[in-house]
Amino acid sequence: MYRITVLLVLLSAMCHVALSTTTDGLLPNGNFEYGPKASQMKGTVVKDPNAIPNWKISGFVEYIKSGQKQGDMLLVVPEGTFAVRLGNEASIKQKVKVTKDMFYSLTFSAARTCAQEEKLNVSVSPNSEPNDWGILPMQTVYSSNGWDSYSWGFLAEASEIEISIHNPGVEEDPACGPLIDSVALKVLITPKRTRENMLKNGNFEEGPYVIPKASWGVLIPSHIEDDHSPLPGWIIESLKAVKYIDSDHFSVPEGKRAIELVAGKESAIAQVVRTTVGKYYALSFSVGDAGNSCAGTMGVEAYAGLDNIKVPYESTGKGGSKKAVLKFKAVSTRTRIMFLSTYYNMKSDNSGSLCGPVIDNVKLLGVRTRRRV
């Protein structure tokens, strides 16, 4: 009976681990709350590559407690009490069971410390595509507390993959690397076009995992840095990121998710859709603010092929939205739909954080004649 009980407990634990790696949410010990033993550390530096449960580390990795000081700088952890810091050429890796041939999005929180041009290299193996990894620059900080959440999308090519977050930096002080916390995974369902909308994922409900306790949204990197967009159906058209926001922490025009254009004309989203030459179409969308103290004059520019519209929006920073429509005649069998922010905006809370207009509820429909648009 004792052996049977032990076997059942072990099987239950194994099933729990398997399920925890295939459902949306934090990876096992994804918030690093389970740390190394004192004998596996020298000060804050982790000496054993297997010291942090569920993770394998290499290089100069520190185990950081919230409130720890580095000179005059106080290190803050966004979720829980602990995080890790990656020094020069340091990395953290974890093997995860997934569903082969499914798309996934990786979300993690990161904070820059004393280095000015930090960046992170995110990758997954196995991967048959050459040079398929994400280089995520961290020079621009978008949140008021110094932490941002980043996302990266990929295709699972095996039922077990290894996720790696690597700091390729070469700072003089290895302790100047970025802090990492709250590493999570989410399955991305490929959206389809419908009779009600020719665009995929026009309401932005499908996207990266949003960490429940993170009140700053999730940055989606440029397509130059990310082949598989964590925002299904959409391309991040510019060199800067856009922010994926949720209704639990922000004002969203419709549903639970939306996009905030946080870097002026340097952050834009686009989607290419099949159209019929000579046919008329109507592109409708909502423009608003996220209720995050982003007050002042805003503007969204929408483009559809050769046509465009500029939609002004006066924000009080307390939420709200209005609707707009771009009417156009298709001149090609493939039309690029694109949105960008007209201005650079900053929050009015004296944090110096970039912000911008919110777009949501984007719909594209064909119409019979121009008069009926």
N, C-alpha and C positions, 0 to 999 in steps of 0.2 A: 504493500500500500504506500509506503514511504517513497519507493522508487517511482511509482506511478504518479504520485503527487509532484515530485521533483520534475519529472518529465513534462507534466502538464504545465507547470510554471515556466519551464524553459521554452516550451513551444509557444506559450502565450507571449513571452517576452520577445521571441523571434518574430512573431506575427506583428507585435506592436512596432518593432523597429522597421519591418518591411512597410507597414502602412504609413508610418511617420515620414517615410522618404518619398511616397508617391502621392500624398495629399498636399494641398496648398498650405503653406505655413513655414515656420522656422525649420531649418535642418536640425537633426539631433545635436544638441548643445550649440545651436546656431547663435545663441547670445552669450556664449562663453562663460556661463555662470558656474560650470564645473571646470575647475582649474587644476593645475599641476600640484604635486606635493612639494613641500618646502625643500626636500632633498633633490628635487629635479630643477631647482632654480638657483640662480646666483643674483641676489638682489631682485630686480624685476625681470631679468633675462631668463628665458626658458632654455634649459640646456639639453633636455631629452626630447628628441623629435616626436615621441609619442606621448608626451606628458599631458597634453590637453585632450581630454576624452573626446573621441570621435574625429579628431583632427590629426593630421600629420604636418609637422612644420619643418622648415629649413631656413637657414640663415639667422640673422639677428631678429628674434621675435621676443617682444616683451608682453608680460601679463599685467595689465593696468587695472588698478582699482579706482573707482570714481572718487574724486576729491584729491587724488594724488597730485603733487606739485612738481613742475619742471621749471626751475628758476622762478620767475614771477608768474608763470602760466599755470592756471588750475585746470587739470584735465577732468572733463565731465563725460559721463557715460549716459547715452540716451535711454537705454532700457536695462533694468537690473543694476548690478553693481560692478561688473567686470567687462573688459574689452581687451583686444590684443592690438599691439602696435608693430607694424612691419618696418624694419630698418632696411638698409641697403641690400638689394637682391634677396630679400626675405620673402617667403611665401607660406600660405596655409592651404591645405588640400583636404578634401573629404570625398570618399567614395559613396555614391548614392544609387539606390535602385530606382529605376524609372521605367516608363513604357517606351519601348523602341519605336522610332519613327514619329513620335509626338514632339510638338514644339513646346518649349519651356521658357520661362523668364526667371532669371536670377535677380533678386533684390538684396541689397545690403546697405548698411549705413556706414559712412566714413567721415572722418574729420581731419582736416589738415592741422599739423602741429607747428613746428618752427621752420620747416622748409617752405619755400615760396612757389616752387614749380613742381609740386608733387603730381604723380599720375599713377594709375593702377592698371595692370594687365590682367584681364579676366579671360579664362579659357576653360574649355572642356575637352576631355579625351575619353574615348577615341574620337577622332575627327578627320574625315577624309579630305576636307577642303583645306588647301594650303593657305597659310596666313589668316586663318579664321579665328581671330581673337579680338577682344575689345580693349583698346587703349583709352581709358577714361581720364581725361585731365581734371584736376581738382583746383586749378588756380582761382576759379570764380566760386565764391561761397554764396549760396542763395538763401540760406536760412539765417535767422537772427541769432541762434545759439552756436553756430559754427559747424553743426552736423547737417549733412545732406544724405538722402537715400538715392542710390543709383540702381538702374536696371540694365539688364543685358539679356538678349534673346538668343536661343540656339535650338538646333534640331538634335534630339537624342538618337545617336547612331547605334546604340547598344542598350541592353537591359540594365547594365551597370556602367555608370560613368564616373569620372573623377573631376570634380570642380576645383579650380585653382584660382586663387587671388594672389597676385605677385606684385611686389614693389620693385620696379627696375631702377630705382633711384641710386645715385652715387654721391650723396651728400657727405660732407666732411664729418659730420656728426651722425652716426647711424641711428641715434635715438631721436632723430628729427622726422622719422617716417610717419605715415598716416595711421590713425586709429581705425579699427574695423569692429563692427558690432552688428548683431541682428541679421544674419545671413539666412535668406528664405528662398523657397522655390515655389513656382506656380505653373500649372499646366495651362497652355494657351489654346483655346478652341478657335479654329479657323472660321471666321465669320463668312456668311454668304450674302450675296445681293438678293433683294426681294422685290416684289412688285411695288412695295411702298417706298423703296429706296434703292437707287442704282449704286450707291456707295456702300462699301463694306465697313461695318463698325462705325457708322456715322454718329452714334450716340456715345462712343468711346467706353461702353460698358465693359468691353473685353480689353484687358491690359495687365500690367505687372502687379505682383502682390504688393499691397499697401500695408505696411507694418502698423498694427492697430494703435500702438502708443506713440507713433511718430507723427507729429502734427505739421510736418513740413512738406508732405507730398513725396513723389518719386520722380527723379530726373530720368528722362529718356534720351539717350545720347543720339548724336547725329548718325545718319546712315553711313557716313564715311567710316565711323568707328564700329558700326554694328550692322552686319549683313542681314541678320534675321531680326526684324524690328520687334521689340517687346510690346508694341502697340499694333496688333494685327490689322492689316489692311492699309496701314499708313506708313509713309516714308517720312523720316525727319530730314527735311530737305536742306538744312543749313549746317553751318559749322558749330553752332551752339545747341545746347539741349533745350527741350521743352519740359514742362512739369505736368505730371499726371496727378490730379487731385481727386479727393473723395468727399462726399457730402457729410461724413462724420466730423471733418475738421475744417471744411471750407463751404462757401456758398456755391452751389452748383445749379445751373439753370434748369436742368431736367435729369431725372434718374439719380444714380449714385456716383457717376464719374464724369470728368470733363478734362479739358486741356487748358493750362495757363501758359501763354506765350511770354516767357520771362526775360527775353534778351533782345527786344526790339526786332529789327529786320534780320537779325542774326539767328533767330529761332523761328522756324517755319515748318509746317507739315503739309504733305501733298499726297494725292492719290490719283492714279491714272485709270480712267474708265472708258469703256467702249461707247462710242456715240455714232450717230448716223449723220453724214454730211448733209447740211441744209436743214436739219431738224432743229426745232426750238426746245430749249430746256430751261428749267428754273432751279437754281441752287439756293436753298433756304438754310438759315443757320441762326443761332442765338449768340449774342455778344454780351458779356457782363463782367463783373469783377468778383473776386473770390472771397470777399468779406474779410480780407487779411491786411487791412490798413493800407491798401494800395489805392490811394486817392489821387484825383487829378484828371487831366485830359488824357484819354486813351483813344486808340484807334485800331481797327482791324482791317486789313486789306485782303480781299478775296479775289482770286484769279480763276478764270475758266477759259482755257485756250487764249484767244486774243482779247477777251473782255475782262473787265475788272470793276470792282466797286470798293470805295473807301467808306467804312462805317465808323463815325465818331461815337465816343461814349464818355460821358462825364461821370466819374466815379467818386463816391463819398467814402469808399473803402469799407462799406458795411454790407455789401452784397446787392444783388439786383441784376437785371438783364433786359435786353430788348431783342426783337427779331429783325432780320434783314433778308432781302432777296436779291440775287443777281440773275438777271435775265440775259440769255445769250443764244446765239445761233452757232451750232457746231460747224467747224470748217475742216475737221479731220475725223478719221475713224477712231482715233484715240485722243481724248482730251485730258489734260492735266489740271486737276483741281488743287489749288494751293491757298493756304492762309498764312499771313504773317502779321506781326505787330508793327504799327506805323512808328511808334515812339518807344524810347527807353524810359521806363518808369521805375521809381524806387519807393519803398514803403515810407509812410509818413510817421513811423515810430522811432525815427532817428537811428535805426539799425544799419542803414546803408544797404539793405538787402534789395536785390533786383526783384521786380515783380512785373505784372502785365495783365492784359485783358484775358478773359476766359472765353473759349468758344465751345459750343455744345450743340447737340441736336441738328447735325448737318444732314441735309437731305437733298438728293438730286432726282428730279423727275422730268420726263419728257412731256411736252404739251403739243396740242394739235396745231395751233397757230399762234403767232406772236400776240394777237389781241387777247388771247385767253391766258397768257402767262401771268 
